[in-house]
Amino acid sequence: MIRQLYMALMISALTLVWVDAAYAQVRVVTSIKPLQMIASAITEGVSEPVLLIPSTQSYHHFVLRPSSVRTLNQAELFVWVGPELETYLTGAIEQSRSQQQVLQVLSLPGLVIHHAGHDGEDAVEIIVPEEGLHAGHKHAAGEDIDPHLWLDTRNARAIARAITEQLVQIDAGYQQAYLQNLVIFEQRLDVLDATLNASLKMPEEMHYAVYHDAFRYFERQFGLQHDVVFVGSEEIQPGVRHMLALRDAVENRNINCLMEDVTSRASTVETVLGKKEVERVRADTTGQSLTSGPTAYIQLIENLANAFQQCFGQ
């Protein structure tokens, strides 16, 4: 009797293990929060993507700890921007387990890509240090790409479609859920784009500056244009000569507003502005204050649009 009961319990346990394995959730890991937001829209009702780099930490200077490497290695699908943004992840990805699927966003075809610094599409003055490693925008190969590509909703569509394609291959059992979530996400993007195209208008006499050129993708998509950039690189504190040139630029232009991002340094801004009264608006380009979920990316872009409208006095 005891032997029969033991065998029955063993069969039951093995059955539960088989069922759990058959319906195990695919573990999706993303490098940064904006990608987690987009992935969350696709995995809604199935699983919740894991964030590798905490939103409160810089994705430029993040240090991979053993726990971070374990998280990366446990991913069945890992989504990152690319070495242009998360340089320190390249080696870890190469050493991760071979069965892992890796989606490098910057390798996707059809993305809207802009370049850092002054290029042919810019009609603004970008002030850069005249001395040092970054003088004249001397960048290493690949560093000239502006990596803030998630701020263009057309790129968010491309990323969402690529994530869906990967998940359908990895987790065919939930194919219908992923495809339906993609449809819903794109419908929300349609409404968002139509709303912003109709409401986000830059006044003709509006002149604004940005602390760091982190808004380029959003600005170009919706026809906005700043006049002055305070710092050429968010990673480098400008020197005295640079600060003086900035102060002259601000004094000689009718700057109405300064758009700041989460990397802005108050001491730099206050030194440049001096006694000049300028509306200062802070915008979050990575969604630090938001909780990831199916509508989080939409909220991120809506919040950014609201920040620009505040800057424009609307």
PyMOL commands that set and color helices and strands:
alter all, ss='L'
color gray80, all
select helices_A, chain A and resi 2-22+33-43+66-74+87-95+105-107+135-137+149-151+153-170+172-199+216-221+240-251+266-273+296-311
alter helices_A, ss='H'
color red, helices_A
select strands_A, chain A and resi 28-30+50-51+77-80+101-104+125-126+208-212+228-231+257-260+279-282
alter strands_A, ss='S'
color yellow, strands_A
deselect
rebuild
show_as cartoon
